[in-house]
Amino acid sequence: MATEFQRRVWEAMRLIPRGRVSTYGAIAKYLGSDAVRAVGTAVGKNPYAPHVPCHRVVRSDGKVGNYSGGEGVPTKIAYLKEEGVEVRNGRIVDFEERLYRFEDQQVTRSAGS
């Protein structure tokens, strides 16, 4: 059974547009939390992939990170490439330009998050 925090992470991932990426830390910040590892856990437990696009969540250094679906990281890279995101040597090309920031989004923060 999913926690409320996990559901909020999955909803945040739905905001990341096709052809863009975001980071575990950016999602945590958007949710008003510093629980970056908990975000990573929620991303890894996403039962709705690829419709809830966990493949668009990458490390803050632009590396693609892990992926638990399909064939693992090659599947994540294939999804990203399909969306026009170039990956070279395990890193997002033009990472800063591709990076989706949540600053313009509103979020309802619950107590304790």
C-alpha positions as CSV (number, residue, x, y, z in Angstrom):
1,M,0.0,0.0,0.0
2,A,1.3,3.4,-1.0
3,T,1.9,6.1,1.6
4,E,0.6,9.7,1.2
5,F,4.1,10.9,0.5
6,Q,4.6,8.3,-2.3
7,R,1.3,9.4,-3.9
8,R,2.5,13.0,-3.8
9,V,5.8,12.1,-5.4
10,W,3.9,10.3,-8.2
11,E,1.7,13.3,-8.7
12,A,4.7,15.5,-8.9
13,M,6.3,13.3,-11.6
14,R,3.2,13.7,-13.7
15,L,4.0,17.5,-13.9
16,I,7.4,16.9,-15.6
17,P,6.7,17.6,-19.3
18,R,7.7,15.2,-22.1
19,G,11.2,16.0,-23.3
20,R,12.3,17.4,-19.9
21,V,13.8,15.9,-16.7
22,S,13.8,16.8,-13.1
23,T,15.7,15.6,-10.0
24,Y,14.9,13.8,-6.8
25,G,16.0,16.9,-4.9
26,A,13.7,19.2,-7.0
27,I,10.8,16.9,-6.3
28,A,11.5,16.9,-2.5
29,K,11.8,20.7,-2.5
30,Y,8.6,21.0,-4.4
31,L,6.9,18.9,-1.8
32,G,8.3,21.0,1.0
33,S,10.5,18.2,2.2
34,D,14.2,17.5,2.5
35,A,13.6,13.7,2.2
36,V,15.4,13.2,-1.0
37,R,16.0,9.5,-0.3
38,A,12.3,9.0,0.4
39,V,11.6,10.6,-3.0
40,G,14.0,8.1,-4.6
41,T,12.2,5.2,-2.8
42,A,8.8,6.5,-4.0
43,V,10.1,6.9,-7.6
44,G,11.4,3.3,-7.5
45,K,8.1,2.0,-6.3
46,N,6.0,3.8,-8.9
47,P,3.4,1.2,-10.0
48,Y,2.2,3.4,-12.9
49,A,5.3,3.6,-15.1
50,P,5.7,4.7,-17.8
51,H,2.4,6.6,-17.6
52,V,3.6,8.3,-14.5
53,P,7.0,9.2,-15.9
54,C,9.6,8.1,-13.3
55,H,12.1,7.8,-16.2
56,R,12.2,11.6,-16.3
57,V,13.7,11.8,-12.8
58,V,17.5,11.9,-12.8
59,R,20.3,12.7,-10.4
60,S,21.2,16.3,-9.7
61,D,24.5,15.9,-11.6
62,G,22.6,15.0,-14.8
63,K,23.4,11.3,-14.7
64,V,20.4,9.1,-15.5
65,G,20.6,7.1,-12.2
66,N,18.8,3.9,-11.7
67,Y,15.6,2.5,-13.2
68,S,13.7,-0.6,-12.0
69,G,11.4,-1.1,-15.0
70,G,12.0,-3.1,-18.2
71,E,15.6,-3.9,-18.7
72,G,16.7,-1.3,-16.1
73,V,18.8,1.8,-17.1
74,P,18.7,0.9,-20.9
75,T,14.9,1.1,-20.8
76,K,15.1,4.5,-19.0
77,I,17.5,5.8,-21.6
78,A,15.3,4.5,-24.4
79,Y,12.2,6.3,-23.0
80,L,14.2,9.5,-22.7
81,K,15.5,9.3,-26.2
82,E,12.0,8.5,-27.5
83,E,11.0,11.9,-25.9
84,G,13.9,13.7,-27.5
85,V,16.2,13.8,-24.5
86,E,19.8,12.9,-25.6
87,V,21.8,10.8,-23.2
88,R,25.6,10.4,-23.7
89,N,27.8,8.4,-21.4
90,G,25.0,8.0,-18.9
91,R,24.4,11.7,-18.6
92,I,21.7,14.0,-19.9
93,V,23.0,16.2,-22.8
94,D,22.2,19.9,-22.2
95,F,21.1,19.0,-18.7
96,E,20.5,22.6,-17.5
97,E,18.3,23.4,-20.5
98,R,16.3,20.1,-20.1
99,L,15.8,20.6,-16.3
100,Y,12.2,21.1,-15.2
101,R,11.9,23.2,-12.1
102,F,8.6,23.2,-10.1
103,E,8.7,26.8,-9.0
104,D,5.6,27.8,-11.0
105,Q,3.5,24.9,-9.6
106,Q,1.3,25.1,-6.6
107,V,1.3,22.3,-4.1
108,T,-0.8,21.5,-1.1
109,R,1.6,20.5,1.7
110,S,0.4,18.3,4.4
111,A,1.6,18.4,8.0
112,G,4.8,16.4,8.6
113,S,6.1,16.4,5.1
